[in-house]
Amino acid sequence: MRTRPRTAAITLSVAALAASLAACGGGGSAEAGGSSPAPSTATGPAISLSDVCPSTVVVQTDWNPEADHGHLYQLLGPSPSIDASQKSVTGDLYANGRPTGVKLQIRAGGPAIGYSTVSAQMSQDKSITLGYVSTDEAIEFSGNMPTTAVFAENDKSPMMIMWDPKTYPGVATIKDLGAKLQANGGVVRYFNGAAYMSYLTAAAYLPAGVLDGSYDGAPAKFVTAKGKDAQQGFATAEPYVYQNEIAAWGKPLKFQLVADTGWSPYPETMSVRTADLASLSPCLKKLVPVMQQADVDFMRNPAATNDLIVKLVQAYNNGWTYDAEVGKAAVTQMKELKIATDGSTGHVGAMDDKRVSELITVAAPIFGKSGGHVKTGLAAGDLVTNQFLDPKIGLGW
């Protein structure tokens, strides 16, 4: 899951080291400055959602606007309305360069919802149509706040462990890193309570003695350790930001994705409350392929949507900083690290039942020990469905 741990970036390049990217903006509502992710001319046939979908499709994200969410902001038509006080943006939902007859409202998560999980937010607020729920979060709350994923915009989570390659030359994996940290008296700093860290220790990737759950999102401890310590992060943000926007560090990092160790949730899947799956199915049958195409369009040409994302970050003005260069670097990482792919199916958005089942096997006992609410007899089919995907829509790489 990505809510509390994603706080890492809120102070990434800020006051602790006086290397901030100044966020600006104000309150109230405003137009998004004419920026439009949607093309100004039609690129395909008109698609109407008004007969099957809510008049406003409401999507709850798990964090502030960022390029990792680009597929979603790509759906907004020209000049959407920004509500800075509510940390949301609303506009016509576009497909193929045309309005679909319904609105789209995208709500920020993380600090905007008090760092609540999206599962909890969806449980409390029935106006939410879809929310970002990573597979591990869906497992944890499958017994009391069940959700079903209908589209995975990314195939792999960007969550990573990063380290200084000069201090630890030759280290290529988290498992290699663990032994070197132990020998050098270093630690891997992370947000306390992260379930993937329990997995990494139980699976012998990291010795328990190198864990430090004191990470607060600021870069100060990592920088002042001068390479001795490692740290959690996101491959779509920290490698670029630490090298290019934190002057006190200013050099490359090495990392491995946690997903490559066996803890591999589908990140931020577009999910509905399981109880609403049947009633929303007519809408999802038409909407999910639209989301697939938006994902493809964003990954191929992200500039306009990234510009909108930066404008939203500035308007929300809540301490999170993000610029177009970080967004550009994020898209590059999503391609190069195969975070965004067509998977094994040849089309974007599919989720593999075997992979989900394997995650249930390793994650359910961990959540059971930490007070989770895992459904008895939980199976992959309880958490994901590919029934609404169009197999003809893919990224092509």
N, C-alpha and C positions, 0 to 999 in steps of 0.2 A: 504494500500500500504506500501511498505517496504523500499523505497529508502532513503529519508532523515532521517526518524526516526531510521533506522538501523545503522546510524552513531554512535549510542550509543556505539557500541563495539569497534570503532576504537581507542579509548583512554581508554578503560576499565581498563586495568591493566598497565598503563604507567606512564609517567613522573609526573603527578600530585601527585602521592603517592610513586614514586620510587619503584614500585613493578612490573616492566615490564617483559614481556616475550620477550627476544631480538629476533627480526626478522632479518634475514640475507639474503643475496642474491645479485645479480647483474643484469646488463642490458644485452641486446642482447638475442639471441636464445640459447637454450640448450635442451638436452634430459632430461627427467624426471627420470634420475638415474636408469633406468631399472625397476622402480616401475610400476606394472601393475594391475589395478583393475580386468581386464578380466582374466578368468582362462587360464592356459597354455595349457589345453587340451579341446577338444570339449565336450560340455555338452548337445548338442541337434542338431537338423538338421540345415544345413546351410540355411541362409536367405540372399537373395540378394535384395539390395535396389537400385542398380545401374540403373535399368531400369525405376524406377519411381521417385526417389529422386534426388535432386541436387547433383552434384559430391562432394560438401562439404556442409553438413548441419551445418548452423551457428546458434548458440544459444546465445542470449544475456541474461545474468543474471542480477540481480538487486543489487548484492553486491559482495564482495570478496569471494573467495572459502571458503566453510565451510561445515560441515557435513549435514546441512539442504539441501544442493545441492547434496548430495552424489549419488542420483539416476542418476544424469546427468554425473558426472565424472566416474561412474561405467561403462559407455558405451565406454570409451576410451580403445583402444587396447594397446599392449606393447610399452613402450618407446615413448610416445607422445612428440612432440616438443613444448617447452615453448618459447614464445616470451615475455620476461619480459618487454620490452619497450611498447608493445601494451597491456599487461596484458591479454594475451590469451594463450590457449593451443590447439594444433591440433594433431589429431592422427586418426588411422583407427577406424571407428565406428564398434564395435563388438557386436555380438549377439550369445548366446549359445557357447561362447568360440571361435568363428570364425569371420573373417572379413566379412563385408556385401558388400564390393565393393565401399563404399563411405567413405569420411572423415567426422570427427566431429570437429568443432571448437567451443570452449566454451570461451566466452568473459566475463571478470569481469565487474561488474557494480559499482554503488556507486561512489567512488572517480575516478575510471577509466573513467567514462563518465561524470564527472563534476556534479555528483548527479542528473543528468537528470532522468526523469521517463523512464522506458523501453518503454512505449507507444510512447513517443516522439522519442526515439532512433529508434524504428522500423519504425516510420513514415518518418524519415529522411534518413535512411539507408536501402535500399531495398535488400541488400545482406543478411540481417538477415532473417533466415527461421522461427525461433520460438523465443519467448522471455518470460521471467518471468513476468506475469501480474496478480497481485492479483485481486480478484473480485471487491473490492472497487475502485481500480484504473481503472478497466475496465468500471465501472459505471460512474466515473467522466469524462472520456474522450470518452464516447460512441458516442457523437455527432460529434466530430471532428477527433478523432483518434481511430476508432472502432477496437476492437480485439475480437477474439473468442477463448475461452479456449478449448483444446482438451484432456487435461490430468492433473489431480490434484495429484501430488506426495504425498501431505499430505492432510488430511481431515480437519485439524484444524490449525488455526494460533497460533504460539507460543508467540505472543505479550501478555504482562502481565503488571500488576501493582504489585510492590513488596514493602514489608515493614518489619520492625524488629519485630519479634514475642515477644521479651522481653519487648519492649516499648508498644506494643499493644497486650497483651495477650487476647485470646478469639476471636480476629478478624479473621474471616475465609473468608470474601468476600469483594469485592471492596465497596459494599454498606455499610457494617459495618465499613470499614476503613474510609469512608468519614465523618461519624458522629464523629468518634474518633479524626480524624485530626482536625476537626473544633473545638472540645472541647479543644484540646491540643495546638492549635496555629500552627499546622504543615501544610505542603503543600504536594501536589503530583507534582513532577517535571517531565516535559515532553518537547518534542520538540514542539515549538510553531507552530500552524497550523495543528496539527494532527486531522483528521476528527473524529476519534473514540472518542476523548476527548469531542468534541461538542456533540456527541451522549450520552456519559456518564453523562454529565451535564443536557442535555435536558430530559433524562430518569430518572433523580433524583438518579443516582448512586453516584454522587459526587457533593457536593455543589460548586457553582461557586467560592466561597471565598477561597477554598483550592487549586485552580489551580495556578501553577507557570510554565509558558512556557519558562523558562530560561535555561532549560537543554541543555548542550553542548556536552554531551557524556562522559565527565570525571566523575570519581567517587568521586571527592573531596568534593563536596557539600553534597552528601549523607552521606559520612563518618564523616565529621565534624559536621553534625547535630546530630550525635550520636543516631540515631534511631527515632528522632522526625518526620522526613520527609519520604515520600514515593517517588517512582520513577518508571517510565516506564522501560521496559526491555524486554528481550526475554527469555522464560523459557528454551531454549536450550543453553543458554550461561551464563547469569549473575548469576543465583543461584550457579553454580559450580565455576565460576571465582571469585566472591566476597568472597566465603567461603575459597577457596583453593589457590588463586593466588593474592589476594589483602591483604597483611599482615596487613594493618591498619584496615581492617574490620574483616576478618577471622572467621566468624561465620555464621550459617544458616540464610536464609531469608524465609519468607513466601510470597505467591503470589496467585493471581487468574488470569486465562487467560481472556483477554478481550472478547474472543469468547464466553465465558460462560455467558456473560451479554446480548447477543442478537446482538452484532456487530460481525458477524461471516463470514468474507470472506474466500474463498478458497485461501490459500497463494501461491504465486509464481506459478500459473498454467502455464503449457506449452501452449502458445497461439500463434496464427497466426494473421496476419492482416485479418480482415473479408473479405476484397476484394479478398484475395488470397486463401480463404478456398476451393473454388471449384477446382481451378487449382492444389492445393496441396493435394487434397483428395486421389488420387492414392498412393502418398507417405505416407500420414498419415495412410492409411489403413494398411500398413505393418510396419510403424515405431512406431506407438503408442503402439502396443503390445510389441515391443522390449523395449520401455521405461518402460512399466509396469513390465516386467520381470527384468530389471535392478534395478528397485526400490525394488522389492522383494529380489533380490540377495544382494543388499547393506545392507538392513535392517537385513538380516540373517547373513551376514559376512562382516562387514564394515571395517575391519582393513586395508587391502591393499589400498582401496580407500581413507580412512582417511590419510594414509601415503602420498599418492599422493597430497591430498589437502594441507597438511602441507608443502610439497616441493614447491607447487605453491605459497603459501603465502610467503614463504621465498624468492622465486625468484622475485616476484612482488615488495616486499620490499617498501611498500607505507605507512607504519605506522600501518597497521593492524597486530595484532599478534594472532596466533592460534597454538595450539599444539595438539598432538594426544590425550591427556587426556581430553581436552575440547571436541574434536570430539567424543570420547567414551561416555562422559557424555551426549552429545547432543542426540546420538542414544538412550541411556537409557531413556531420558526424552520423546523422540518421542513415544516410546513404552508405558511407564507408564502413560503418560498423554493423551494417545489415540490421539496424533497429527497425527501419521501414523497408519491408520486402513483401513479395507476394507469397512468402512461405513455400510450402510444398505443393500448394494447390494451383498456382499460376494466376491467382487473383487476390486482390487485397482484402484484408479484413477477416479472414477465416481463422478459426481456433481449433486446435487439434485435441480431440478427446483424450488421446493417450497421454499427451503432455500435461493436460489438466489433471488427469487421474494420478500421474506421478507426483504432481505438486500436492494434491490432496494427501497422498501417502506420507510425505515428509512434513507437511505443514500442519495437518490436523492434530497430531500429538503435541506439537509446540504450542498451538493456540489453546489446546485443552489444558495444558499446564499453566498458562498465563491468564486464564479466566475468559477465554473466548467462548463463543456460542456455536460450535460446529454441529451441524445437523447429523444425527445418527444415520449411518448408512449413506453418507453423502457420495454422490456420483457426479461425473463430469456433466452429464445431461441436466443436472439440477442447476448448473452454473452458466453454461454457454449454449448457444444455438447458432448454427450457420444457415438456418432455413430462409433467411431474407436476403442473402447475398446474391449478387449477380456475378456468375463465374466469368463473364466476359470483360469485367472491369479490373485492370491490373496496372501495376507500376511499370512492368516490363523490364525489371532487372532483378 
